[in-house]
């Protein structure tokens, strides 16, 4: 059953390509938006966490850094 479904899906995709129907799918928009949001906010967040962690380690390791 799954093989027949897969073959049907591939055939329909091929028909879309032949017709030149290459519109953007709604799922592509959602995935692109999610990837863009993740790419924009994750580096500053993880960079800030890393900076705080480094400061905490240095503060604990160096007595002169505390005062």
N, CA, C and O atoms as a Maestro MAE file, in Angstrom:
{
 s_m_m2io_version
 :::
 2.0.0
}

f_m_ct {
 s_m_title
 :::
 protein
 m_atom[268] {
  # First column is atom index #
  i_m_mmod_type
  r_m_x_coord
  r_m_y_coord
  r_m_z_coord
  i_m_residue_number
  s_m_chain_name
  s_m_pdb_residue_name
  s_m_pdb_atom_name
  i_m_atomic_number
  :::
  1 25 0.818 -1.181 0.000 1 A "UNK " " N  " 7
  2 3 0.000 0.000 0.000 1 A "UNK " " CA " 6
  3 2 0.874 1.263 0.000 1 A "UNK " " C  " 6
  4 15 0.599 2.215 -0.730 1 A "UNK " " O  " 8
  5 25 1.918 1.259 0.818 2 A "UNK " " N  " 7
  6 3 2.793 2.422 0.894 2 A "UNK " " CA " 6
  7 2 3.537 2.639 -0.417 2 A "UNK " " C  " 6
  8 15 3.783 3.779 -0.811 2 A "UNK " " O  " 8
  9 25 3.893 1.560 -1.087 3 A "UNK " " N  " 7
  10 3 4.607 1.680 -2.362 3 A "UNK " " CA " 6
  11 2 3.713 2.340 -3.402 3 A "UNK " " C  " 6
  12 15 4.165 3.194 -4.165 3 A "UNK " " O  " 8
  13 25 2.460 1.948 -3.432 4 A "UNK " " N  " 7
  14 3 1.526 2.543 -4.383 4 A "UNK " " CA " 6
  15 2 1.324 4.025 -4.083 4 A "UNK " " C  " 6
  16 15 1.257 4.843 -5.000 4 A "UNK " " O  " 8
  17 25 1.229 4.364 -2.816 5 A "UNK " " N  " 7
  18 3 1.052 5.762 -2.427 5 A "UNK " " CA " 6
  19 2 2.274 6.591 -2.830 5 A "UNK " " C  " 6
  20 15 2.141 7.705 -3.336 5 A "UNK " " O  " 8
  21 25 3.452 6.038 -2.602 6 A "UNK " " N  " 7
  22 3 4.693 6.742 -2.959 6 A "UNK " " CA " 6
  23 2 4.771 6.944 -4.469 6 A "UNK " " C  " 6
  24 15 5.146 8.022 -4.931 6 A "UNK " " O  " 8
  25 25 4.427 5.936 -5.225 7 A "UNK " " N  " 7
  26 3 4.455 6.046 -6.683 7 A "UNK " " CA " 6
  27 2 3.462 7.103 -7.161 7 A "UNK " " C  " 6
  28 15 3.754 7.866 -8.081 7 A "UNK " " O  " 8
  29 25 2.306 7.142 -6.540 8 A "UNK " " N  " 7
  30 3 1.300 8.136 -6.910 8 A "UNK " " CA " 6
  31 2 1.796 9.546 -6.588 8 A "UNK " " C  " 6
  32 15 1.611 10.466 -7.385 8 A "UNK " " O  " 8
  33 25 2.419 9.716 -5.434 9 A "UNK " " N  " 7
  34 3 2.955 11.026 -5.061 9 A "UNK " " CA " 6
  35 2 4.033 11.476 -6.033 9 A "UNK " " C  " 6
  36 15 4.058 12.636 -6.444 9 A "UNK " " O  " 8
  37 25 4.924 10.561 -6.402 10 A "UNK " " N  " 7
  38 3 5.989 10.914 -7.342 10 A "UNK " " CA " 6
  39 2 5.420 11.269 -8.706 10 A "UNK " " C  " 6
  40 15 5.913 12.183 -9.366 10 A "UNK " " O  " 8
  41 25 4.387 10.555 -9.132 11 A "UNK " " N  " 7
  42 3 3.754 10.834 -10.416 11 A "UNK " " CA " 6
  43 2 3.097 12.209 -10.397 11 A "UNK " " C  " 6
  44 15 3.203 12.957 -11.369 11 A "UNK " " O  " 8
  45 25 2.427 12.547 -9.314 12 A "UNK " " N  " 7
  46 3 1.791 13.856 -9.219 12 A "UNK " " CA " 6
  47 2 2.846 14.970 -9.201 12 A "UNK " " C  " 6
  48 15 2.649 16.026 -9.803 12 A "UNK " " O  " 8
  49 25 3.954 14.731 -8.517 13 A "UNK " " N  " 7
  50 3 5.013 15.729 -8.503 13 A "UNK " " CA " 6
  51 2 5.571 15.919 -9.910 13 A "UNK " " C  " 6
  52 15 5.845 17.042 -10.331 13 A "UNK " " O  " 8
  53 25 5.734 14.828 -10.621 14 A "UNK " " N  " 7
  54 3 6.244 14.896 -11.989 14 A "UNK " " CA " 6
  55 2 5.273 15.683 -12.869 14 A "UNK " " C  " 6
  56 15 5.694 16.475 -13.713 14 A "UNK " " O  " 8
  57 25 3.981 15.463 -12.670 15 A "UNK " " N  " 7
  58 3 2.993 16.196 -13.458 15 A "UNK " " CA " 6
  59 2 3.066 17.695 -13.164 15 A "UNK " " C  " 6
  60 15 2.926 18.506 -14.079 15 A "UNK " " O  " 8
  61 25 3.280 18.071 -11.907 16 A "UNK " " N  " 7
  62 3 3.418 19.490 -11.558 16 A "UNK " " CA " 6
  63 2 4.643 20.083 -12.242 16 A "UNK " " C  " 6
  64 15 4.605 21.217 -12.720 16 A "UNK " " O  " 8
  65 25 5.733 19.314 -12.289 17 A "UNK " " N  " 7
  66 3 6.950 19.817 -12.925 17 A "UNK " " CA " 6
  67 2 6.756 20.009 -14.425 17 A "UNK " " C  " 6
  68 15 7.255 20.979 -14.995 17 A "UNK " " O  " 8
  69 25 6.041 19.097 -15.061 18 A "UNK " " N  " 7
  70 3 5.814 19.192 -16.499 18 A "UNK " " CA " 6
  71 2 4.940 20.403 -16.813 18 A "UNK " " C  " 6
  72 15 5.177 21.098 -17.801 18 A "UNK " " O  " 8
  73 25 3.926 20.664 -15.976 19 A "UNK " " N  " 7
  74 3 3.043 21.805 -16.189 19 A "UNK " " CA " 6
  75 2 3.740 23.131 -15.878 19 A "UNK " " C  " 6
  76 15 3.258 24.196 -16.263 19 A "UNK " " O  " 8
  77 25 4.856 23.060 -15.193 20 A "UNK " " N  " 7
  78 3 5.544 24.281 -14.813 20 A "UNK " " CA " 6
  79 2 4.968 24.906 -13.558 20 A "UNK " " C  " 6
  80 15 5.197 26.086 -13.294 20 A "UNK " " O  " 8
  81 25 4.232 24.142 -12.787 21 A "UNK " " N  " 7
  82 3 3.618 24.625 -11.557 21 A "UNK " " CA " 6
  83 2 4.631 24.508 -10.432 21 A "UNK " " C  " 6
  84 15 4.729 23.477 -9.768 21 A "UNK " " O  " 8
  85 25 5.377 25.573 -10.232 22 A "UNK " " N  " 7
  86 3 6.441 25.550 -9.223 22 A "UNK " " CA " 6
  87 2 6.178 26.590 -8.134 22 A "UNK " " C  " 6
  88 15 7.100 27.267 -7.681 22 A "UNK " " O  " 8
  89 25 4.947 26.710 -7.726 23 A "UNK " " N  " 7
  90 3 4.598 27.669 -6.698 23 A "UNK " " CA " 6
  91 2 5.182 27.270 -5.352 23 A "UNK " " C  " 6
  92 15 5.536 26.113 -5.129 23 A "UNK " " O  " 8
  93 25 5.274 28.243 -4.468 24 A "UNK " " N  " 7
  94 3 5.796 28.003 -3.131 24 A "UNK " " CA " 6
  95 2 4.731 27.292 -2.309 24 A "UNK " " C  " 6
  96 15 3.571 27.706 -2.297 24 A "UNK " " O  " 8
  97 25 5.117 26.238 -1.634 25 A "UNK " " N  " 7
  98 3 4.184 25.515 -0.787 25 A "UNK " " CA " 6
  99 2 4.117 26.183 0.582 25 A "UNK " " C  " 6
  100 15 5.080 26.806 1.028 25 A "UNK " " O  " 8
  101 25 2.974 26.047 1.239 26 A "UNK " " N  " 7
  102 3 2.777 26.676 2.545 26 A "UNK " " CA " 6
  103 2 3.796 26.136 3.552 26 A "UNK " " C  " 6
  104 15 4.307 26.896 4.375 26 A "UNK " " O  " 8
  105 25 4.092 24.858 3.500 27 A "UNK " " N  " 7
  106 3 5.075 24.268 4.406 27 A "UNK " " CA " 6
  107 2 6.455 24.877 4.234 27 A "UNK " " C  " 6
  108 15 7.201 25.037 5.201 27 A "UNK " " O  " 8
  109 25 6.789 25.216 2.993 28 A "UNK " " N  " 7
  110 3 8.080 25.863 2.735 28 A "UNK " " CA " 6
  111 2 8.161 27.227 3.406 28 A "UNK " " C  " 6
  112 15 9.219 27.625 3.895 28 A "UNK " " O  " 8
  113 25 7.044 27.938 3.427 29 A "UNK " " N  " 7
  114 3 7.020 29.255 4.069 29 A "UNK " " CA " 6
  115 2 7.214 29.108 5.570 29 A "UNK " " C  " 6
  116 15 7.981 29.857 6.175 29 A "UNK " " O  " 8
  117 25 6.517 28.140 6.177 30 A "UNK " " N  " 7
  118 3 6.651 27.923 7.620 30 A "UNK " " CA " 6
  119 2 8.077 27.518 7.994 30 A "UNK " " C  " 6
  120 15 8.642 28.041 8.954 30 A "UNK " " O  " 8
  121 25 8.648 26.601 7.247 31 A "UNK " " N  " 7
  122 3 10.003 26.136 7.544 31 A "UNK " " CA " 6
  123 2 11.014 27.266 7.339 31 A "UNK " " C  " 6
  124 15 11.933 27.423 8.143 31 A "UNK " " O  " 8
  125 25 10.855 28.037 6.294 32 A "UNK " " N  " 7
  126 3 11.760 29.157 6.053 32 A "UNK " " CA " 6
  127 2 11.673 30.214 7.140 32 A "UNK " " C  " 6
  128 15 12.691 30.762 7.563 32 A "UNK " " O  " 8
  129 25 10.452 30.502 7.594 33 A "UNK " " N  " 7
  130 3 10.279 31.476 8.670 33 A "UNK " " CA " 6
  131 2 10.907 30.979 9.960 33 A "UNK " " C  " 6
  132 15 11.576 31.740 10.659 33 A "UNK " " O  " 8
  133 25 10.699 29.713 10.282 34 A "UNK " " N  " 7
  134 3 11.276 29.133 11.488 34 A "UNK " " CA " 6
  135 2 12.800 29.142 11.422 34 A "UNK " " C  " 6
  136 15 13.462 29.490 12.400 34 A "UNK " " O  " 8
  137 25 13.358 28.765 10.279 35 A "UNK " " N  " 7
  138 3 14.819 28.740 10.126 35 A "UNK " " CA " 6
  139 2 15.411 30.139 10.232 35 A "UNK " " C  " 6
  140 15 16.474 30.324 10.824 35 A "UNK " " O  " 8
  141 25 14.722 31.128 9.656 36 A "UNK " " N  " 7
  142 3 15.213 32.499 9.741 36 A "UNK " " CA " 6
  143 2 15.182 32.994 11.190 36 A "UNK " " C  " 6
  144 15 16.137 33.611 11.662 36 A "UNK " " O  " 8
  145 25 14.082 32.719 11.887 37 A "UNK " " N  " 7
  146 3 13.975 33.165 13.280 37 A "UNK " " CA " 6
  147 2 15.040 32.493 14.141 37 A "UNK " " C  " 6
  148 15 15.665 33.138 14.984 37 A "UNK " " O  " 8
  149 25 15.239 31.205 13.926 38 A "UNK " " N  " 7
  150 3 16.254 30.473 14.688 38 A "UNK " " CA " 6
  151 2 17.653 31.012 14.398 38 A "UNK " " C  " 6
  152 15 18.468 31.150 15.311 38 A "UNK " " O  " 8
  153 25 17.929 31.313 13.148 39 A "UNK " " N  " 7
  154 3 19.252 31.809 12.771 39 A "UNK " " CA " 6
  155 2 19.507 33.211 13.319 39 A "UNK " " C  " 6
  156 15 20.658 33.582 13.547 39 A "UNK " " O  " 8
  157 25 18.450 33.993 13.532 40 A "UNK " " N  " 7
  158 3 18.642 35.360 14.006 40 A "UNK " " CA " 6
  159 2 18.750 35.480 15.518 40 A "UNK " " C  " 6
  160 15 19.497 36.328 16.007 40 A "UNK " " O  " 8
  161 25 18.022 34.653 16.280 41 A "UNK " " N  " 7
  162 3 18.043 34.840 17.730 41 A "UNK " " CA " 6
  163 2 18.929 33.863 18.472 41 A "UNK " " C  " 6
  164 15 19.315 34.144 19.606 41 A "UNK " " O  " 8
  165 25 19.264 32.740 17.892 42 A "UNK " " N  " 7
  166 3 20.058 31.755 18.638 42 A "UNK " " CA " 6
  167 2 21.524 32.168 18.849 42 A "UNK " " C  " 6
  168 15 22.035 31.936 19.945 42 A "UNK " " O  " 8
  169 25 22.224 32.754 17.896 43 A "UNK " " N  " 7
  170 3 23.619 33.131 18.179 43 A "UNK " " CA " 6
  171 2 23.779 34.139 19.315 43 A "UNK " " C  " 6
  172 15 24.650 33.944 20.162 43 A "UNK " " O  " 8
  173 25 22.973 35.216 19.375 44 A "UNK " " N  " 7
  174 3 23.124 36.122 20.519 44 A "UNK " " CA " 6
  175 2 22.771 35.453 21.849 44 A "UNK " " C  " 6
  176 15 23.411 35.718 22.866 44 A "UNK " " O  " 8
  177 25 21.770 34.599 21.841 45 A "UNK " " N  " 7
  178 3 21.368 33.927 23.076 45 A "UNK " " CA " 6
  179 2 22.482 33.012 23.586 45 A "UNK " " C  " 6
  180 15 22.863 33.086 24.754 45 A "UNK " " O  " 8
  181 25 22.999 32.158 22.717 46 A "UNK " " N  " 7
  182 3 24.043 31.225 23.145 46 A "UNK " " CA " 6
  183 2 25.359 31.949 23.418 46 A "UNK " " C  " 6
  184 15 26.129 31.520 24.278 46 A "UNK " " O  " 8
  185 25 25.626 33.030 22.708 47 A "UNK " " N  " 7
  186 3 26.820 33.827 22.987 47 A "UNK " " CA " 6
  187 2 26.737 34.473 24.359 47 A "UNK " " C  " 6
  188 15 27.725 34.498 25.094 47 A "UNK " " O  " 8
  189 25 25.566 34.998 24.712 48 A "UNK " " N  " 7
  190 3 25.376 35.578 26.037 48 A "UNK " " CA " 6
  191 2 25.530 34.554 27.140 48 A "UNK " " C  " 6
  192 15 26.138 34.831 28.174 48 A "UNK " " O  " 8
  193 25 24.974 33.363 26.920 49 A "UNK " " N  " 7
  194 3 25.116 32.280 27.910 49 A "UNK " " CA " 6
  195 2 26.585 31.903 28.070 49 A "UNK " " C  " 6
  196 15 27.048 31.671 29.187 49 A "UNK " " O  " 8
  197 25 27.318 31.840 26.966 50 A "UNK " " N  " 7
  198 3 28.740 31.485 27.031 50 A "UNK " " CA " 6
  199 2 29.549 32.552 27.777 50 A "UNK " " C  " 6
  200 15 30.446 32.220 28.552 50 A "UNK " " O  " 8
  201 25 29.238 33.808 27.549 51 A "UNK " " N  " 7
  202 3 29.953 34.891 28.239 51 A "UNK " " CA " 6
  203 2 29.708 34.828 29.739 51 A "UNK " " C  " 6
  204 15 30.644 34.955 30.528 51 A "UNK " " O  " 8
  205 25 28.452 34.632 30.136 52 A "UNK " " N  " 7
  206 3 28.129 34.526 31.553 52 A "UNK " " CA " 6
  207 2 28.842 33.322 32.178 52 A "UNK " " C  " 6
  208 15 29.331 33.412 33.305 52 A "UNK " " O  " 8
  209 25 28.906 32.207 31.465 53 A "UNK " " N  " 7
  210 3 29.589 31.023 31.978 53 A "UNK " " CA " 6
  211 2 31.089 31.273 32.154 53 A "UNK " " C  " 6
  212 15 31.671 30.865 33.159 53 A "UNK " " O  " 8
  213 25 31.709 31.935 31.191 54 A "UNK " " N  " 7
  214 3 33.141 32.230 31.285 54 A "UNK " " CA " 6
  215 2 33.420 33.163 32.459 54 A "UNK " " C  " 6
  216 15 34.388 32.961 33.191 54 A "UNK " " O  " 8
  217 25 32.592 34.171 32.645 55 A "UNK " " N  " 7
  218 3 32.775 35.086 33.771 55 A "UNK " " CA " 6
  219 2 32.618 34.350 35.097 55 A "UNK " " C  " 6
  220 15 33.372 34.601 36.038 55 A "UNK " " O  " 8
  221 25 31.652 33.449 35.179 56 A "UNK " " N  " 7
  222 3 31.453 32.681 36.412 56 A "UNK " " CA " 6
  223 2 32.659 31.804 36.720 56 A "UNK " " C  " 6
  224 15 33.073 31.704 37.875 56 A "UNK " " O  " 8
  225 25 33.224 31.172 35.702 57 A "UNK " " N  " 7
  226 3 34.397 30.312 35.905 57 A "UNK " " CA " 6
  227 2 35.607 31.144 36.320 57 A "UNK " " C  " 6
  228 15 36.336 30.758 37.233 57 A "UNK " " O  " 8
  229 25 35.827 32.274 35.665 58 A "UNK " " N  " 7
  230 3 36.977 33.124 35.996 58 A "UNK " " CA " 6
  231 2 36.819 33.689 37.401 58 A "UNK " " C  " 6
  232 15 37.794 33.765 38.148 58 A "UNK " " O  " 8
  233 25 35.610 34.084 37.770 59 A "UNK " " N  " 7
  234 3 35.370 34.625 39.111 59 A "UNK " " CA " 6
  235 2 35.675 33.581 40.177 59 A "UNK " " C  " 6
  236 15 36.256 33.909 41.211 59 A "UNK " " O  " 8
  237 25 35.300 32.354 39.945 60 A "UNK " " N  " 7
  238 3 35.585 31.290 40.915 60 A "UNK " " CA " 6
  239 2 37.060 30.914 40.936 60 A "UNK " " C  " 6
  240 15 37.587 30.559 41.991 60 A "UNK " " O  " 8
  241 25 37.737 30.986 39.794 61 A "UNK " " N  " 7
  242 3 39.118 30.516 39.704 61 A "UNK " " CA " 6
  243 2 40.113 31.573 40.196 61 A "UNK " " C  " 6
  244 15 41.135 31.204 40.775 61 A "UNK " " O  " 8
  245 25 39.867 32.835 39.996 62 A "UNK " " N  " 7
  246 3 40.809 33.896 40.337 62 A "UNK " " CA " 6
  247 2 40.310 34.676 41.562 62 A "UNK " " C  " 6
  248 15 39.273 35.336 41.494 62 A "UNK " " O  " 8
  249 25 41.031 34.604 42.657 63 A "UNK " " N  " 7
  250 3 40.634 35.347 43.846 63 A "UNK " " CA " 6
  251 2 40.728 36.854 43.626 63 A "UNK " " C  " 6
  252 15 39.897 37.608 44.133 63 A "UNK " " O  " 8
  253 25 41.724 37.291 42.883 64 A "UNK " " N  " 7
  254 3 41.916 38.724 42.668 64 A "UNK " " CA " 6
  255 2 40.811 39.319 41.794 64 A "UNK " " C  " 6
  256 15 40.590 40.530 41.821 64 A "UNK " " O  " 8
  257 25 40.136 38.509 41.043 65 A "UNK " " N  " 7
  258 3 39.078 38.982 40.179 65 A "UNK " " CA " 6
  259 2 37.798 39.278 40.970 65 A "UNK " " C  " 6
  260 15 36.944 40.025 40.493 65 A "UNK " " O  " 8
  261 25 37.656 38.714 42.152 66 A "UNK " " N  " 7
  262 3 36.457 38.893 42.960 66 A "UNK " " CA " 6
  263 2 36.379 40.282 43.570 66 A "UNK " " C  " 6
  264 15 35.285 40.835 43.683 66 A "UNK " " O  " 8
  265 25 37.502 40.859 43.966 67 A "UNK " " N  " 7
  266 3 37.472 42.130 44.688 67 A "UNK " " CA " 6
  267 2 37.969 43.222 43.838 67 A "UNK " " C  " 6
  268 15 38.019 44.371 44.275 67 A "UNK " " O  " 8
  :::
 }
 m_bond[267] {
  # First column is bond index #
  i_m_from
  i_m_to
  i_m_order
  :::
  1 1 2 1
  2 2 3 1
  3 3 4 2
  4 3 5 1
  5 5 6 1
  6 6 7 1
  7 7 8 2
  8 7 9 1
  9 9 10 1
  10 10 11 1
  11 11 12 2
  12 11 13 1
  13 13 14 1
  14 14 15 1
  15 15 16 2
  16 15 17 1
  17 17 18 1
  18 18 19 1
  19 19 20 2
  20 19 21 1
  21 21 22 1
  22 22 23 1
  23 23 24 2
  24 23 25 1
  25 25 26 1
  26 26 27 1
  27 27 28 2
  28 27 29 1
  29 29 30 1
  30 30 31 1
  31 31 32 2
  32 31 33 1
  33 33 34 1
  34 34 35 1
  35 35 36 2
  36 35 37 1
  37 37 38 1
  38 38 39 1
  39 39 40 2
  40 39 41 1
  41 41 42 1
  42 42 43 1
  43 43 44 2
  44 43 45 1
  45 45 46 1
  46 46 47 1
  47 47 48 2
  48 47 49 1
  49 49 50 1
  50 50 51 1
  51 51 52 2
  52 51 53 1
  53 53 54 1
  54 54 55 1
  55 55 56 2
  56 55 57 1
  57 57 58 1
  58 58 59 1
  59 59 60 2
  60 59 61 1
  61 61 62 1
  62 62 63 1
  63 63 64 2
  64 63 65 1
  65 65 66 1
  66 66 67 1
  67 67 68 2
  68 67 69 1
  69 69 70 1
  70 70 71 1
  71 71 72 2
  72 71 73 1
  73 73 74 1
  74 74 75 1
  75 75 76 2
  76 75 77 1
  77 77 78 1
  78 78 79 1
  79 79 80 2
  80 79 81 1
  81 81 82 1
  82 82 83 1
  83 83 84 2
  84 83 85 1
  85 85 86 1
  86 86 87 1
  87 87 88 2
  88 87 89 1
  89 89 90 1
  90 90 91 1
  91 91 92 2
  92 91 93 1
  93 93 94 1
  94 94 95 1
  95 95 96 2
  96 95 97 1
  97 97 98 1
  98 98 99 1
  99 99 100 2
  100 99 101 1
  101 101 102 1
  102 102 103 1
  103 103 104 2
  104 103 105 1
  105 105 106 1
  106 106 107 1
  107 107 108 2
  108 107 109 1
  109 109 110 1
  110 110 111 1
  111 111 112 2
  112 111 113 1
  113 113 114 1
  114 114 115 1
  115 115 116 2
  116 115 117 1
  117 117 118 1
  118 118 119 1
  119 119 120 2
  120 119 121 1
  121 121 122 1
  122 122 123 1
  123 123 124 2
  124 123 125 1
  125 125 126 1
  126 126 127 1
  127 127 128 2
  128 127 129 1
  129 129 130 1
  130 130 131 1
  131 131 132 2
  132 131 133 1
  133 133 134 1
  134 134 135 1
  135 135 136 2
  136 135 137 1
  137 137 138 1
  138 138 139 1
  139 139 140 2
  140 139 141 1
  141 141 142 1
  142 142 143 1
  143 143 144 2
  144 143 145 1
  145 145 146 1
  146 146 147 1
  147 147 148 2
  148 147 149 1
  149 149 150 1
  150 150 151 1
  151 151 152 2
  152 151 153 1
  153 153 154 1
  154 154 155 1
  155 155 156 2
  156 155 157 1
  157 157 158 1
  158 158 159 1
  159 159 160 2
  160 159 161 1
  161 161 162 1
  162 162 163 1
  163 163 164 2
  164 163 165 1
  165 165 166 1
  166 166 167 1
  167 167 168 2
  168 167 169 1
  169 169 170 1
  170 170 171 1
  171 171 172 2
  172 171 173 1
  173 173 174 1
  174 174 175 1
  175 175 176 2
  176 175 177 1
  177 177 178 1
  178 178 179 1
  179 179 180 2
  180 179 181 1
  181 181 182 1
  182 182 183 1
  183 183 184 2
  184 183 185 1
  185 185 186 1
  186 186 187 1
  187 187 188 2
  188 187 189 1
  189 189 190 1
  190 190 191 1
  191 191 192 2
  192 191 193 1
  193 193 194 1
  194 194 195 1
  195 195 196 2
  196 195 197 1
  197 197 198 1
  198 198 199 1
  199 199 200 2
  200 199 201 1
  201 201 202 1
  202 202 203 1
  203 203 204 2
  204 203 205 1
  205 205 206 1
  206 206 207 1
  207 207 208 2
  208 207 209 1
  209 209 210 1
  210 210 211 1
  211 211 212 2
  212 211 213 1
  213 213 214 1
  214 214 215 1
  215 215 216 2
  216 215 217 1
  217 217 218 1
  218 218 219 1
  219 219 220 2
  220 219 221 1
  221 221 222 1
  222 222 223 1
  223 223 224 2
  224 223 225 1
  225 225 226 1
  226 226 227 1
  227 227 228 2
  228 227 229 1
  229 229 230 1
  230 230 231 1
  231 231 232 2
  232 231 233 1
  233 233 234 1
  234 234 235 1
  235 235 236 2
  236 235 237 1
  237 237 238 1
  238 238 239 1
  239 239 240 2
  240 239 241 1
  241 241 242 1
  242 242 243 1
  243 243 244 2
  244 243 245 1
  245 245 246 1
  246 246 247 1
  247 247 248 2
  248 247 249 1
  249 249 250 1
  250 250 251 1
  251 251 252 2
  252 251 253 1
  253 253 254 1
  254 254 255 1
  255 255 256 2
  256 255 257 1
  257 257 258 1
  258 258 259 1
  259 259 260 2
  260 259 261 1
  261 261 262 1
  262 262 263 1
  263 263 264 2
  264 263 265 1
  265 265 266 1
  266 266 267 1
  267 267 268 2
  :::
 }
}
